């Protein structure tokens, strides 16, 4: 009997912890890919960079610039995708590199309308995450290589599905998480923690990850908006006919008023 109060407290604590939004710990390389309709904003944080390598990167700073990473990724995707708002910052003292950019374009994602549930099902391409990035000085000396194909190679189907990822205060979303230990000369001790997050739009629900050939897709759905509900309704063609008839009648009445009969002599 004495053990029951403790068991109750343990259950209560477990329930409380389960309701806390999930956050992700710091990593040696962390990528947050914030998915919105028609675009993905990518933020990259690299820390614990090998001191000798960091000095080399700083000495040849033009090799790894704000366009190096996004250029490599859109080249991997192919036509129909471009990037905007690229930025990159380096801190030689803390041995950190921060980069961000936004991918946009018709080839990045597609969608289908589900008439049964009246939801939009989106299909996002994700294999660009495995693009290796080489930074060259004057096209003759390679300064650093970011081995993304090694860091983020785990199949998307094996990533962790987070239902309550806290993007910001009061903003929790669904996300897919890769959290892995990697070995690479980029890091000070040759070993680092690699994290990649695909954060879905607000209100989106993750469906599944699928592979088609060499490409991996992330499928998610969004609830219908007011316009989607209207377009899915069987009555909207009838309403359009009524509107067309109403416009025709109004136009005819206006024409009759404008054409006055001539006065008799």
C-alpha positions as CSV (number, residue, x, y, z in Angstrom):
1,X,0.0,0.0,0.0
2,X,2.9,2.4,0.7
3,X,4.1,2.2,-2.8
4,X,0.9,3.3,-4.4
5,X,1.3,7.1,-3.8
6,X,4.7,7.0,-5.4
7,X,3.3,5.1,-8.4
8,X,0.6,7.7,-8.7
9,X,3.2,10.6,-8.6
10,X,5.3,8.8,-11.3
11,X,2.2,8.4,-13.6
12,X,1.3,12.1,-13.0
13,X,4.8,13.2,-13.8
14,X,4.9,11.1,-17.0
15,X,1.6,12.6,-18.2
16,X,2.9,16.1,-17.5
17,X,6.2,15.4,-19.4
18,X,4.2,14.0,-22.4
19,X,2.3,17.2,-22.7
20,X,5.4,19.4,-22.9
21,X,6.2,20.5,-26.5
22,X,9.3,18.9,-28.0
23,X,12.5,20.8,-28.5
24,X,15.7,19.6,-30.1
25,X,19.1,19.7,-28.4
26,X,22.1,21.5,-29.9
27,X,24.2,19.6,-32.5
28,X,27.5,20.0,-34.2
29,X,25.5,20.5,-37.5
30,X,21.9,21.3,-37.3
31,X,19.6,22.0,-40.3
32,X,16.0,23.3,-39.9
33,X,14.0,23.2,-43.1
34,X,10.8,25.2,-42.5
35,X,8.3,24.1,-45.1
36,X,5.7,26.5,-46.3
37,X,3.4,26.2,-49.3
38,X,5.6,26.7,-52.4
39,X,8.9,27.2,-50.5
40,X,11.3,25.8,-47.9
41,X,13.4,28.1,-45.7
42,X,16.7,26.4,-44.8
43,X,18.8,27.4,-41.7
44,X,22.1,25.7,-41.1
45,X,24.2,25.9,-38.0
46,X,27.7,24.3,-37.9
47,X,29.7,24.4,-34.7
48,X,32.7,22.6,-33.2
49,X,34.5,23.0,-36.5
50,X,38.0,21.6,-36.6
51,X,40.3,24.5,-35.6
52,X,42.8,24.0,-38.4
53,X,40.0,23.7,-40.9
54,X,38.3,26.8,-39.5
55,X,41.4,28.8,-39.9
56,X,41.7,27.7,-43.5
57,X,38.0,28.5,-44.2
58,X,38.5,32.0,-42.7
59,X,41.7,32.6,-44.8
60,X,39.9,31.7,-48.0
61,X,36.5,33.2,-47.0
62,X,35.5,33.8,-50.6
63,X,35.4,30.0,-51.2
64,X,32.5,29.4,-48.8
65,X,30.1,32.3,-49.3
66,X,26.4,32.8,-49.0
67,X,25.6,31.3,-52.4
68,X,27.8,28.1,-52.2
69,X,25.3,25.9,-50.4
70,X,22.1,26.9,-52.1
71,X,23.8,26.8,-55.5
72,X,24.8,23.2,-54.9
73,X,21.3,22.2,-53.8
74,X,19.4,23.8,-56.7
75,X,21.9,22.2,-59.1
76,X,21.0,18.8,-57.6
77,X,17.3,19.4,-57.9
78,X,17.5,20.7,-61.5
79,X,15.2,23.1,-63.4
80,X,12.2,24.6,-61.8
81,X,13.8,25.6,-58.4
82,X,15.8,28.7,-57.4
83,X,16.8,30.4,-54.2
84,X,16.4,33.8,-52.6
85,X,17.7,35.6,-49.5
86,X,21.0,33.8,-49.1
87,X,23.2,34.7,-46.1
88,X,26.3,33.3,-44.4
89,X,28.2,34.3,-41.3
90,X,31.4,32.8,-39.8
91,X,32.9,33.3,-36.3
92,X,36.5,32.1,-36.1
93,X,36.7,32.5,-32.4
94,X,33.7,30.2,-31.6
95,X,34.4,28.1,-34.7
96,X,30.9,28.3,-36.0
97,X,29.3,28.8,-39.4
98,X,25.7,29.9,-40.0
99,X,23.9,29.9,-43.3
100,X,20.3,30.4,-44.5
101,X,18.4,30.7,-47.7
102,X,14.9,30.0,-49.2
103,X,14.2,27.5,-51.9
104,X,11.2,28.3,-54.1
105,X,9.8,26.9,-57.4
106,X,7.3,24.6,-59.0
107,X,9.7,21.6,-59.0
108,X,10.1,21.7,-55.2
109,X,6.6,20.4,-54.4
110,X,3.3,19.5,-55.9
111,X,-0.2,18.9,-54.5
112,X,-3.4,17.1,-55.2
113,X,-6.9,17.9,-54.0
114,X,-8.7,15.1,-52.1
115,X,-12.4,15.6,-52.8
116,X,-13.4,13.0,-50.2
117,X,-11.7,14.8,-47.2
118,X,-11.6,18.2,-49.0
119,X,-7.9,18.5,-48.0
120,X,-4.8,19.3,-50.1
121,X,-2.1,16.6,-50.1
122,X,1.3,18.1,-50.7
123,X,4.3,16.1,-52.0
124,X,7.7,17.6,-51.1
125,X,11.0,16.6,-52.7
126,X,13.6,15.9,-50.0
127,X,16.7,14.2,-51.7
128,X,18.4,17.6,-52.1
129,X,19.3,17.3,-48.4
130,X,21.9,14.8,-49.4
131,X,23.8,17.2,-51.6
132,X,27.5,17.4,-50.9
133,X,28.8,20.9,-50.9
134,X,32.3,21.7,-52.1
135,X,33.9,25.1,-51.5
136,X,36.7,25.9,-54.0
137,X,39.1,28.8,-54.1
138,X,39.7,30.1,-57.7
139,X,38.3,26.7,-58.9
140,X,41.7,25.1,-58.2
141,X,41.9,24.6,-54.4
142,X,39.1,22.8,-52.5
143,X,38.9,24.5,-49.0
144,X,36.2,22.4,-47.4
145,X,33.6,19.7,-48.3
146,X,30.3,19.4,-46.4
147,X,29.4,15.7,-46.7
148,X,25.6,16.1,-46.4
149,X,25.2,12.8,-48.3
150,X,26.9,11.1,-45.3
151,X,25.3,13.2,-42.6
152,X,21.7,12.9,-43.7
153,X,21.6,9.7,-45.7
154,X,19.2,7.8,-43.4
155,X,16.0,7.0,-45.4
156,X,13.2,9.5,-44.7
157,X,10.9,6.5,-43.7
158,X,13.2,5.9,-40.7
159,X,13.1,9.5,-39.4
160,X,11.3,10.3,-36.1
161,X,7.8,11.9,-36.5
162,X,7.3,14.7,-34.0
163,X,3.7,15.7,-33.3
164,X,4.5,18.7,-31.1
165,X,7.7,20.4,-32.2
166,X,8.0,23.8,-30.7
167,X,9.0,26.2,-33.4
168,X,8.5,29.2,-31.2
169,X,6.4,30.3,-28.1
170,X,2.9,29.0,-28.7
171,X,3.8,27.7,-32.2
172,X,3.9,23.9,-32.2
173,X,3.9,21.9,-35.4
174,X,4.5,18.4,-36.8
175,X,8.0,17.7,-38.0
176,X,10.3,14.9,-39.1
177,X,13.6,14.5,-37.2
178,X,17.0,12.9,-38.0
179,X,19.4,12.8,-35.1
180,X,22.6,10.8,-35.8
181,X,26.2,10.6,-34.7
182,X,28.6,11.1,-37.7
183,X,32.3,10.8,-38.2
184,X,33.9,13.5,-40.3
185,X,37.0,15.7,-40.3
186,X,34.8,18.7,-40.3
187,X,34.5,18.4,-36.5
188,X,37.2,19.0,-33.9
189,X,37.4,15.4,-32.6
190,X,36.4,13.8,-35.9
191,X,32.9,13.0,-34.5
192,X,29.8,15.1,-34.4
193,X,26.0,15.2,-33.9
194,X,24.0,15.8,-37.0
195,X,20.4,16.9,-36.9
196,X,18.0,17.7,-39.7
197,X,14.4,18.9,-39.1
198,X,11.6,19.1,-41.7
199,X,9.1,21.4,-40.0
200,X,5.7,21.3,-41.6
201,X,3.4,24.3,-42.1
202,X,1.1,25.3,-39.2
203,X,-1.9,23.0,-39.1
204,X,-0.4,20.5,-41.5
205,X,-0.5,16.7,-40.8
206,X,2.3,14.3,-41.8
207,X,1.0,11.4,-43.9
208,X,4.0,9.3,-45.0
209,X,7.4,9.3,-46.7
210,X,7.7,7.5,-50.0
211,X,10.6,6.7,-52.4
212,X,10.2,6.9,-56.2
213,X,13.4,5.9,-58.0
214,X,16.2,8.0,-56.5
215,X,13.9,10.6,-55.1
216,X,12.3,10.7,-51.6
217,X,9.1,12.6,-51.0
218,X,7.5,13.8,-47.8
219,X,3.7,13.8,-48.0
220,X,1.5,16.0,-45.8
221,X,-2.0,17.4,-45.9
222,X,-3.6,20.7,-44.9
223,X,-7.2,21.2,-43.9
224,X,-9.4,22.9,-46.5
225,X,-9.8,26.7,-46.6
226,X,-13.1,28.5,-47.3
227,X,-12.4,28.7,-51.0
228,X,-11.5,25.0,-51.2
229,X,-14.8,24.0,-49.5
230,X,-16.7,26.3,-51.9
231,X,-14.9,24.8,-55.0
232,X,-15.6,21.3,-53.7
233,X,-19.3,22.0,-53.4
234,X,-21.6,20.6,-56.1
235,X,-23.6,23.8,-56.0
236,X,-21.0,26.3,-57.2
237,X,-21.6,25.6,-61.0
238,X,-25.3,26.3,-60.4
239,X,-24.4,29.5,-58.5
240,X,-22.2,30.6,-61.4
241,X,-25.1,30.1,-63.8
242,X,-27.4,32.2,-61.5
243,X,-24.8,34.9,-61.4
244,X,-24.4,34.9,-65.2
245,X,-28.1,35.2,-65.7
246,X,-28.3,38.0,-63.2
247,X,-25.6,39.9,-64.9
248,X,-27.3,39.4,-68.3
249,X,-30.6,40.7,-67.0
250,X,-29.0,43.7,-65.3
251,X,-27.1,44.5,-68.5
252,X,-30.3,44.3,-70.6
253,X,-32.2,46.6,-68.2
254,X,-29.4,49.1,-68.4
255,X,-29.4,49.0,-72.2
256,X,-33.2,49.6,-72.3
257,X,-32.8,52.7,-70.1
258,X,-30.0,54.1,-72.3
259,X,-32.0,53.8,-75.6
260,X,-34.9,56.3,-75.3
261,X,-37.7,56.4,-78.0
262,X,-37.6,59.5,-80.3
263,X,-40.3,62.2,-79.7
264,X,-43.1,62.2,-82.3
265,X,-43.4,65.2,-84.6
